[in-house]
Amino acid sequence: MKKSTKLFLFVLTFAVELLAQVINWNATNITIKTETELREFAALSNNGMHFFGQTLTLANDIELKNGEWTPICEFDDESDYNIGFYGTFDGNNKIISEVYINQPHKSEQGLFGYNQGTIKNLGVVVDIKGKQNVAGLAALNGGAIENCYALGTVVGMEEHATVGGLVGLNWITINSCYAEVNVSGINEVGGLAGLNSSDGTITNSYATGNVTGTGTDIGGLVGWNDNNIKNCYAVGKVIGGGGLVGWNSIGCTIENCYALEDFDNEFIEYDNGTSSGGQRTSEELKQQSAYNNWNFVTTWAIDPTKNNGFPYLRIFDDNMTSIANNFTVKRNNSASFAGIKNGEINLNLKAGNYTAELYNLQGRLITKTDINATTGVNATGIKTDNLSKGMFILNLKQAGISILKHKVRI
């Protein structure tokens, strides 16, 4: 009798726990705790749910371990504008990492495809390739994005790709955001946003990634500006366009904005509106006095030990998640991944002796090598052209201690 009672209680407890995991997606307030729940949210959004008047809040940092990501509200070329996210997505100062998309023939690629609501307090780490309207956070933004950031790589393949580190096409607001994203495309390419349209505003934001475009309207912050930008800066290298903005349209205002001095680029390549600020040297942009009428009391801060000495947003100083901090530490550590060049894994290292190991996802050691490194980018000797395509784990050790683990997609 006692055994039967215990078994009944166990089954009842297990059933209650299972029921507790089921989300009521029609509720006014929804908490997302796992990758499975986040993917379910994306699937529902692509099946016609708009989440009007609903708030979805992240409870945890989420790493997308289970394959390629399908954008939330993946607006496509054949759809009408009825699709879109209309609720509030509150990242709760958490981060969604490993957002991987490789869809060179599909448009509107990002964590969100089409936002018509509010996205706030969220960080993303991305590796995204798409056709056109491609970005780290939202491919199309017809709502509000605030207190958000993106790290990683974004690539647009179409001629008029509209590619941005944070947003592809913005026609409402971006406020207090940044992108540390290497962005590349053809036309309308920007470190933060590809195109800021006639109803779009961008304030108190910055971009630090490198931007490459082979066509027109290329900028460190925005490719094409069709409205207003205020109190922003860009310090990444720009290849193919302007230092801050590639094109500023007639009657549009760029106010108190700054870009890193580069004699290969104009501050704004084609400026048909009005602008204030301009290009400065790296050392000048690390001085608070360089920024006219910026709020360094409640909005901005500047510290030689943070953000490479450039201004940063106070909201992120207080609320960076553990993963975001670890990501920063890895980049500033003695080792970081430097890409695959000529079929060989490269690492950015400080001088010293290291051991690099490459594992498959099942944990089997594929190869290992010792590295006597000089400071800078070092070829590891680990060849990739003889490996099957897929994901591998690179483990770097120094003095027998693991100092860097990095997922390598081949």
C-alpha positions as CSV (number, residue, x, y, z in Angstrom):
1,M,0.0,0.0,0.0
2,K,2.8,2.4,0.9
3,K,4.6,1.6,-2.4
4,S,1.5,2.3,-4.4
5,T,1.0,5.6,-2.6
6,K,4.5,6.7,-3.2
7,L,4.3,5.7,-6.9
8,F,1.0,7.6,-7.2
9,L,2.6,10.7,-5.6
10,F,5.6,10.4,-7.9
11,V,3.4,10.2,-11.0
12,L,1.2,13.0,-9.8
13,T,4.3,15.3,-9.1
14,F,5.8,14.4,-12.5
15,A,2.5,15.2,-14.3
16,V,2.2,18.6,-12.4
17,E,5.7,19.5,-13.5
18,L,5.0,18.6,-17.1
19,L,1.8,20.8,-17.0
20,A,3.8,23.6,-15.5
21,Q,6.1,23.6,-18.5
22,V,3.2,24.2,-21.0
23,I,3.0,27.9,-21.9
24,N,-0.3,29.6,-22.5
25,W,0.7,31.6,-25.5
26,N,-2.5,33.7,-25.3
27,A,-1.6,35.0,-21.9
28,T,-0.9,38.7,-21.4
29,N,2.5,38.0,-19.8
30,I,4.6,35.1,-21.0
31,T,8.0,34.0,-19.6
32,I,10.4,32.2,-21.9
33,K,13.0,30.1,-20.1
34,T,14.5,27.7,-22.7
35,E,15.6,27.3,-26.3
36,T,12.7,25.0,-26.9
37,E,10.2,27.7,-25.8
38,L,12.0,30.4,-27.8
39,R,11.8,28.2,-31.0
40,E,8.1,27.5,-30.2
41,F,7.5,31.2,-30.0
42,A,9.2,31.7,-33.4
43,A,7.1,28.9,-35.0
44,L,3.9,30.4,-33.7
45,S,4.8,33.8,-35.0
46,N,5.3,32.3,-38.4
47,N,2.0,30.6,-38.2
48,G,0.0,33.8,-37.9
49,M,0.2,34.8,-34.2
50,H,1.0,38.5,-33.8
51,F,1.0,38.7,-30.0
52,F,-0.9,42.0,-29.8
53,G,-0.9,43.5,-26.3
54,Q,1.3,40.7,-25.0
55,T,4.7,40.9,-23.3
56,L,7.2,38.1,-23.6
57,T,10.1,38.2,-21.1
58,L,13.3,36.1,-21.1
59,A,14.1,34.5,-17.8
60,N,17.5,33.2,-18.8
61,D,20.4,33.6,-21.2
62,I,19.7,31.2,-24.1
63,E,22.2,29.6,-26.4
64,L,20.7,28.2,-29.6
65,K,22.4,24.7,-29.7
66,N,19.9,22.9,-31.9
67,G,20.8,24.0,-35.4
68,E,20.0,26.9,-37.7
69,W,17.6,29.6,-36.6
70,T,14.3,30.5,-38.3
71,P,13.5,34.2,-37.7
72,I,10.6,35.3,-35.5
73,C,8.1,36.6,-38.0
74,E,10.0,35.6,-41.1
75,F,8.5,38.0,-43.6
76,D,9.2,36.8,-47.1
77,D,9.0,38.2,-50.6
78,E,5.6,36.6,-51.3
79,S,3.9,37.6,-48.1
80,D,1.9,40.7,-47.4
81,Y,2.6,43.1,-44.5
82,N,0.0,41.3,-42.3
83,I,2.7,39.3,-40.7
84,G,4.8,40.8,-38.0
85,F,5.5,40.8,-34.2
86,Y,3.2,43.4,-32.5
87,G,3.9,42.6,-28.9
88,T,6.7,43.5,-26.5
89,F,9.7,41.3,-26.3
90,D,11.7,42.1,-23.1
91,G,15.1,40.5,-23.1
92,N,15.3,41.3,-19.4
93,N,19.0,42.1,-19.9
94,K,19.7,38.6,-21.1
95,I,21.4,37.5,-24.2
96,I,20.5,35.0,-27.0
97,S,23.7,33.6,-28.5
98,E,24.7,31.2,-31.3
99,V,22.0,32.8,-33.7
100,Y,23.2,31.0,-36.9
101,I,21.5,31.6,-40.2
102,N,22.9,30.6,-43.6
103,Q,20.1,31.5,-46.1
104,P,21.7,33.4,-49.0
105,H,18.6,33.0,-51.1
106,K,16.1,34.1,-48.4
107,S,15.3,37.7,-47.4
108,E,14.4,39.2,-44.0
109,Q,16.9,37.2,-42.0
110,G,17.8,38.1,-38.3
111,L,16.7,37.0,-34.8
112,F,13.4,38.8,-35.8
113,G,12.3,39.0,-39.4
114,Y,9.7,41.7,-39.0
115,N,9.2,43.7,-35.8
116,Q,6.1,45.9,-35.5
117,G,6.1,46.0,-31.7
118,T,8.8,46.7,-29.1
119,I,12.1,44.9,-28.6
120,K,14.1,46.0,-25.5
121,N,16.8,45.0,-23.1
122,L,18.3,42.3,-25.3
123,G,21.7,41.2,-26.6
124,V,22.3,38.8,-29.4
125,V,25.4,37.0,-30.7
126,V,25.0,36.2,-34.4
127,D,26.4,34.7,-37.5
128,I,23.9,35.5,-40.2
129,K,23.9,35.4,-44.0
130,G,20.8,36.3,-46.0
131,K,19.6,37.7,-49.4
132,Q,18.3,41.2,-48.6
133,N,17.1,43.0,-45.4
134,V,19.5,41.2,-43.2
135,A,20.5,42.1,-39.6
136,G,21.6,40.8,-36.3
137,L,18.4,41.7,-34.3
138,A,15.6,42.7,-36.7
139,A,15.7,42.6,-40.5
140,L,12.7,45.0,-40.7
141,N,11.9,47.3,-37.8
142,G,8.5,49.1,-37.9
143,G,8.4,49.4,-34.1
144,A,10.7,50.5,-31.3
145,I,14.1,48.9,-30.4
146,E,15.7,50.2,-27.3
147,N,18.6,49.1,-25.0
148,C,19.7,46.3,-27.3
149,Y,23.0,45.2,-28.8
150,A,24.4,42.7,-31.4
151,L,27.7,41.0,-31.6
152,G,29.0,38.9,-34.5
153,T,28.8,38.8,-38.3
154,V,26.1,39.8,-40.8
155,V,26.3,39.3,-44.6
156,G,23.7,40.3,-47.3
157,M,24.0,38.8,-50.8
158,E,21.5,40.7,-52.9
159,E,22.4,43.9,-54.8
160,H,20.0,46.0,-52.8
161,A,20.5,44.0,-49.6
162,T,19.8,46.6,-46.9
163,V,22.2,45.1,-44.4
164,G,22.9,46.3,-40.8
165,G,24.6,45.0,-37.7
166,L,21.5,45.6,-35.6
167,V,18.6,46.4,-38.1
168,G,18.4,46.1,-41.8
169,L,15.6,48.6,-42.6
170,N,14.4,50.9,-39.8
171,W,11.3,53.1,-40.2
172,I,10.4,53.8,-36.6
173,T,12.9,54.1,-33.7
174,I,16.3,52.8,-32.5
175,N,17.4,54.2,-29.2
176,S,20.3,53.4,-26.9
177,C,21.6,50.5,-28.9
178,Y,25.0,49.4,-30.3
179,A,26.4,46.9,-32.7
180,E,29.8,45.3,-32.6
181,V,29.2,43.4,-35.9
182,N,31.3,43.0,-39.0
183,V,28.8,43.8,-41.8
184,S,29.2,43.2,-45.5
185,G,27.0,43.5,-48.6
186,I,26.6,45.4,-51.8
187,N,24.3,48.5,-51.4
188,E,22.8,50.1,-48.4
189,V,25.1,48.6,-45.8
190,G,25.7,50.1,-42.3
191,G,27.3,49.1,-39.1
192,L,24.1,49.7,-37.1
193,A,21.4,49.9,-39.8
194,G,21.4,49.5,-43.6
195,L,18.6,52.0,-44.2
196,N,17.0,54.6,-41.9
197,S,13.8,55.4,-43.8
198,S,11.7,58.6,-43.9
199,D,9.9,57.9,-40.6
200,G,12.9,56.4,-38.8
201,T,15.0,58.0,-36.0
202,I,18.2,56.7,-34.5
203,T,19.5,58.3,-31.2
204,N,22.2,57.6,-28.6
205,S,23.6,54.6,-30.5
206,Y,26.9,53.4,-31.9
207,A,28.7,50.9,-34.1
208,T,32.2,49.5,-33.8
209,G,32.3,46.8,-36.4
210,N,34.0,46.9,-39.8
211,V,31.7,47.6,-42.7
212,T,32.3,46.5,-46.3
213,G,30.2,47.3,-49.4
214,T,30.9,46.9,-53.1
215,G,28.1,49.1,-54.3
216,T,26.8,52.4,-53.0
217,D,25.4,53.9,-49.8
218,I,27.9,52.3,-47.3
219,G,28.4,53.8,-43.8
220,G,30.0,52.9,-40.5
221,L,26.7,53.6,-38.8
222,V,24.0,53.8,-41.5
223,G,24.2,53.1,-45.2
224,W,21.3,55.3,-46.3
225,N,19.7,57.9,-44.1
226,D,16.3,59.3,-45.0
227,N,15.4,61.0,-41.8
228,N,17.1,61.9,-38.5
229,I,20.1,60.6,-36.5
230,K,21.3,62.2,-33.3
231,N,24.1,61.6,-30.8
232,C,25.7,58.6,-32.4
233,Y,29.1,57.5,-33.5
234,A,30.9,54.8,-35.6
235,V,34.5,53.8,-35.2
236,G,34.8,50.7,-37.4
237,K,36.8,50.6,-40.7
238,V,34.6,51.4,-43.7
239,I,35.5,50.0,-47.1
240,G,33.5,51.4,-50.0
241,G,31.7,54.3,-48.5
242,G,31.4,57.1,-45.9
243,G,32.8,57.1,-42.4
244,L,29.4,57.6,-40.7
245,V,26.8,57.5,-43.4
246,G,27.0,56.7,-47.1
247,W,24.0,58.8,-48.2
248,N,22.1,61.5,-46.3
249,S,19.0,62.6,-48.1
250,I,17.7,66.1,-48.8
251,G,16.2,67.7,-45.6
252,C,17.5,65.0,-43.3
253,T,19.5,65.9,-40.2
254,I,22.5,64.2,-38.7
255,E,23.1,66.0,-35.4
256,N,26.1,65.7,-33.1
257,C,27.4,62.5,-34.6
258,Y,31.0,61.4,-35.0
259,A,33.1,58.9,-37.0
260,L,36.7,57.8,-36.9
261,E,39.0,59.8,-39.1
262,D,39.9,57.9,-42.2
263,F,41.4,59.8,-45.2
264,D,39.9,57.1,-47.5
265,N,36.4,58.1,-46.5
266,E,34.3,61.2,-46.1
267,F,32.3,61.7,-42.9
268,I,29.2,61.4,-45.1
269,E,29.9,60.3,-48.6
270,Y,26.8,62.0,-50.1
271,D,25.4,64.7,-47.8
272,N,22.3,66.4,-49.2
273,G,20.9,67.3,-45.8
274,T,22.5,68.9,-42.8
275,S,25.0,67.5,-40.4
276,S,27.0,68.4,-37.3
277,G,29.9,66.6,-35.6
278,G,32.4,65.1,-38.0
279,Q,35.5,63.0,-38.1
280,R,38.0,62.8,-35.3
281,T,41.1,60.9,-34.5
282,S,40.9,57.8,-32.3
283,E,42.4,59.7,-29.4
284,E,40.0,62.6,-29.8
285,L,37.0,60.2,-29.8
286,K,38.2,58.8,-26.4
287,Q,37.8,62.3,-24.8
288,Q,34.4,63.3,-23.4
289,S,35.0,66.9,-24.6
290,A,34.8,65.7,-28.2
291,Y,31.0,65.0,-27.9
292,N,29.0,68.2,-28.2
293,N,25.7,68.3,-26.1
294,W,25.9,64.6,-25.2
295,N,24.5,63.4,-21.8
296,F,27.4,61.9,-19.9
297,V,25.4,62.0,-16.6
298,T,22.6,59.4,-17.2
299,T,23.0,58.1,-20.8
300,W,26.7,57.9,-21.7
301,A,29.9,57.1,-19.9
302,I,33.5,57.0,-20.9
303,D,36.3,55.0,-19.3
304,P,39.8,54.2,-20.7
305,T,39.4,50.6,-19.5
306,K,36.0,49.9,-21.2
307,N,34.9,49.7,-24.8
308,N,38.4,50.4,-25.9
309,G,38.2,53.8,-24.4
310,F,35.3,55.0,-26.6
311,P,31.9,56.1,-25.0
312,Y,29.5,53.4,-24.0
313,L,25.9,53.4,-22.8
314,R,25.4,53.3,-19.1
315,I,22.5,50.9,-19.3
316,F,24.9,48.1,-20.5
317,D,27.6,48.9,-17.8
318,D,25.1,48.0,-15.1
319,N,23.1,45.2,-16.9
320,M,25.5,43.2,-19.0
321,T,24.7,39.5,-18.7
322,S,27.3,36.8,-17.7
323,I,27.5,35.5,-21.3
324,A,28.0,39.0,-22.6
325,N,30.8,39.6,-20.1
326,N,32.4,36.3,-20.9
327,F,32.2,37.2,-24.6
328,T,34.0,40.4,-23.9
329,V,36.6,38.7,-21.7
330,K,37.3,36.2,-24.5
331,R,37.9,38.9,-27.0
332,N,40.2,40.8,-24.6
333,N,41.9,37.6,-23.4
334,S,45.3,36.3,-24.7
335,A,43.4,34.3,-27.3
336,S,40.6,34.7,-29.8
337,F,39.4,33.0,-33.0
338,A,40.7,34.8,-36.1
339,G,38.8,32.9,-38.8
340,I,39.7,30.3,-41.4
341,K,42.2,31.5,-43.9
342,N,43.6,29.4,-46.8
343,G,41.9,26.3,-45.4
344,E,43.5,26.7,-42.0
345,I,42.3,27.8,-38.6
346,N,43.9,31.0,-37.4
347,L,44.0,32.4,-33.8
348,N,44.8,35.8,-32.5
349,L,47.3,35.1,-29.7
350,K,49.8,36.7,-27.4
351,A,53.3,35.4,-27.6
352,G,53.7,32.0,-25.9
353,N,53.2,28.3,-26.2
354,Y,49.8,26.7,-26.7
355,T,48.1,23.5,-27.7
356,A,45.1,23.5,-30.0
357,E,42.7,20.6,-30.1
358,L,39.8,20.1,-32.5
359,Y,36.9,17.9,-31.5
360,N,33.7,16.9,-33.3
361,L,30.4,17.4,-31.5
362,Q,30.5,13.8,-30.2
363,G,33.6,14.7,-28.3
364,R,36.1,12.7,-30.4
365,L,39.5,14.3,-30.9
366,I,40.1,15.0,-34.6
367,T,43.5,16.6,-34.4
368,K,45.8,18.5,-32.1
369,T,48.9,20.7,-32.6
370,D,51.4,22.7,-30.5
371,I,51.7,26.4,-31.4
372,N,54.8,28.6,-30.6
373,A,53.0,31.9,-31.1
374,T,54.1,35.4,-31.8
375,T,51.8,38.2,-30.8
376,G,49.1,38.7,-33.4
377,V,47.3,36.3,-35.8
378,N,48.9,32.8,-36.0
379,A,48.1,30.0,-38.3
380,T,47.5,26.9,-36.1
381,G,48.4,24.2,-38.6
382,I,44.9,22.7,-38.3
383,K,43.6,22.2,-41.8
384,T,39.9,22.3,-42.6
385,D,39.7,21.6,-46.3
386,N,40.0,17.8,-45.6
387,L,37.1,17.8,-43.0
388,S,33.5,17.2,-43.7
389,K,31.2,20.2,-43.4
390,G,29.6,20.8,-40.0
391,M,30.3,22.1,-36.5
392,F,33.5,21.4,-34.5
393,I,34.8,22.5,-31.1
394,L,38.2,24.2,-30.9
395,N,39.8,23.9,-27.5
396,L,42.9,26.0,-26.8
397,K,45.2,25.2,-23.9
398,Q,48.1,27.0,-22.3
399,A,50.1,25.2,-19.6
400,G,47.5,22.5,-19.6
401,I,44.6,24.8,-18.8
402,S,41.8,25.5,-21.3
403,I,41.7,29.2,-22.1
404,L,39.4,29.3,-25.1
405,K,36.6,27.1,-26.5
406,H,35.1,28.1,-29.8
407,K,32.6,26.5,-32.1
408,V,34.0,26.4,-35.6
409,R,31.6,25.9,-38.5
410,I,33.3,24.4,-41.5
